[in-house]
Amino acid sequence: MTTMTETGTQGRAPAESGEILLEVKNLKMHFPVTAGIIFQRAVAHIKAVDGVSFFVRRGETLGLVGESGCGKTTTGRCILQLYRPTDGQVIFDGQELTGLSTRQMRTMRRRMQVIFQDPYSSLNPRMTAGNIIGEPLIVHGLVNSKDEYKDRVAELLQNVGLNPYMADRFPHEFSGGQRQRIGVARALSVDPSFIVCDEPVSALDVSIQAQIVNLLEDLQERFDLTYLFIAHDLSVVRHISNRVAVMYLGHIVEIADRNEIYRSPLHPYTRALLSAVPIPDPIIDAQRERILLSGEVPSPLNPPSGCVFHPRCPIAIDSCSEVTPELREVDSNHWAACIQAPGYGSY
Amino acid sequence: MATLLEVKDLRTHFYTFEGVVKAVDGVSYEVEEGETLGLVGESGCGKSVSALSLMRLIPDPPGKIVDGEVLFESEDILKIDMDDMRRIRGAKMSMVFQEPMTSLNPVLTLERQLSETLQLHRGMSREEARQESVDLLSRVGIPDAERRVRQYPHQFSGGMRQRVMIAMALSCNPKLIIADEPTTALDVTIQAQILELMKSLTSEFGVSLIVITHNLGVVARYANRMNIMYAGKIIERGAAGEVYSNPRHPYTVGLLKSVPRLDLPRRAKLDPIEGQPPDLINLPEGCAFRDRCRWAVDKCATEEPPLMLVNEGHWSACWRSDELGPSALDFLADLGLYADDSSNGAAASESDAEVE
């Protein structure tokens, strides 16, 4: 039994494993809550992310699921150093990012990009689609002439299934799905190897969601991309991810292969989350086992002692309020943070 | 079961500078007593406008109910004056809105907000209304209701606020509740709680429910019958189990095929509906879905298909509905499509058999 952090570095080699592109070790992001008008002092901390460790292999998609406020978006932003983490390490392709200066980080961002959730607010309404997509090319000095710039923008638009003539249009002239395509093209413009997709389809209609999911998969294959796919929709996450990590209140509670985690979830929260998703078929849905969680997610300002899930956990025992379970590999390539998971060992 | 509500050829149009938006254009359906009806469609298909029309809450101008009848307990509520409508609204028909954050008044305590309808419609005294408010809150599962009723909406979480909205909708023992995307703003585990609550309360009180949603799973879990809307019209309607297993409109088939499903093995590729929903100002002639339809033929461009009976209690507005059905859901039938893991195959063929 080894802990998550150790296995990451030692690179236990399962058959299909590739090289590790991104590794996050014991990441913590605590936001201070301040009081006082002139002399602001921290009176408490919101523990948005509290000791998260995982890795992403080159070319794979790691899905990160959880409910609102569980810290999944904060994790994504900490990886890109959009937030400077309170503690922990983010190692991208062998390079530690947490210590880098803003300038050094800017060069790194050529290799790591982000697609945001809301295609309505994440595009500047005063810039044309072409300028939104082309701006990173200029910032990073990737083009030498106007013609080259235009060609590249046209190529990017085509890559995401838009017409090059749309470059002169403004965001409000596009539908939600098309805007999200612009967001994807902008992320692709610098030819990155890693993209954080932060709820890229949540704001879209079902029929359009599938279009964007297929686009992301095609692009991954064509450009050899690695994704961290953050979402709350478990069925979409299973579809697009190779492996899935489940977050609850700032902690990762389970990581496993996409089929494994849906077939045999080990953490009670994962099980509840899966059973809560309604299946679009009345007959099958009625037959599924349902685990209704009582209560709501506690405040990250004052998280419960021991296992953060224990107040809502249907199988909690006394020790759960005392022991903080670390994420352990309980089965081959299956990590869980529950002292009652089979194979967890002593605590 | 008696028919509680009958909507006949409802048309609600919005008069804008760009032109007339036909948000609801000839919609007919009925709701039986005690049943749950699902109204499904994507953004802009007119599902919310059709619900607001029933409550006569369409902002006029620019909106106007231009045609149709809404018979509620055999009375056409589109014809009665606003004072009479006010007596029905909240008392016999009530509504649960999507955003529990914005639909409660932030500066009034819950007691004030819940008491208002009780005093107005049920003629209760202040003290009676207070007591009833406490009862209502505990009935929708809010612990410590006696204390909580004196609090303000911001002191409640999203799921709790949605419970308050449900309590408010139930307060006058209505015959019909219209829930407009009641769980869209909530997390999955909280969504499951709210769905179970609404299900048990509606069966307990015998209330009819219209659930408006874009989530096919929510309808599957909830509804007895469903209407699927596209571009201001109902394009398919029938018993929920029937529509899911035997879809007879290409749009319904498209919706069912574009969502990944947790209970089935993963498909190699999702099968989206190509293109965009049409502009409601310049609707094309013929079938509004034909540009995105894989089954479209010449006839679709010239003649608009009416809702036609395709099976017992099952209507579809498609010229080629006979060719659709379970076989159109090829991801169920054709297991060869799946990309990975054979171990889930057993489970899939089981569920396949159930569907057929």
Interface residues (C-beta under 8 A of the other chain):
Chain A: E67 S68 S175 G177 Q178 D205 V206 S207 I208 Q209 A210 Q211 V213 N214 E217 H232 L234 S235 V236 R238 H239 R258 N259 Y262 R263 A272 L273 L274 S275 A276 V277 P278 I279 P280 D281 P282 I283 I284 D285 A286 Q287 R288 R290 L292 L293 E296 V297
Chain B: E42 S43 S157 G159 M160 D187 V188 T189 I190 Q191 A192 Q193 L195 E196 H214 N215 L216 G217 V218 V219 A220 R221 A240 G241 Y244 S245 G254 L255 L256 S258 V259 P260 R261 L262 D263 R266 R267 K269 L270 D271 P272 I273 E274 Q276 P277 D340 D341 S343 N344 S351 E354 V355
